[in-house]
Every structure is written in structure tokens, then in C-alpha cells.
Amino acid sequence: MGGFYFGPRVVFALFLILILLLFDGFGGGFWSAEK
């Protein structure tokens, strides 16, 4: 069962990436405007 356990830092990183993707997709292309 412990094989699929993700550390808190891994979960936080995935959660942060998900938020960034959501902001990029539904936030009017914020990161696209930066480029």
C-alpha cells in the first residue's frame, strides 16, 4: 500500500502546478501575456 504514497512536497508541487495551469487556462492567458 505504501508504494503509491506521495510525500507532502510532491503533493504540494502537483497542486501548485494544477493551480498554475488553471490560472493559465481560465485567467485570460496570464502567462501568455508575460511572454
N, C-alpha and C positions, 0 to 999 in steps of 0.2 A: 504493500500500500504506500510505503514511503517513497517509492520510485518516482511518483508523479507530483511530489511535493515541491512547490516553488518557494524560494526564500522571499522574505518581505521586500527585499531590494528588487528582486526580479518582478514581483507583482506590481510594485510601485512604478518601475520603469515601463512595464506594459501599459499600466493605467495612464501614465503621463503621455506616452505615445498615442494612445487612443484619444485622449483629450486634444492633443495637438492636431490629429487627423480630423476630429470633429470640427474644431475651430477652422481648419483649412477648408473643409468641405462646406460648412454651413455658415461660416463667418464672413462670407463675401470675398474669399480668397485673400486672407490676410498675408499669408506667407508669399503668395504670388505677387502681391503689391510690394513686398520688401525687395524682391528680386527685380 
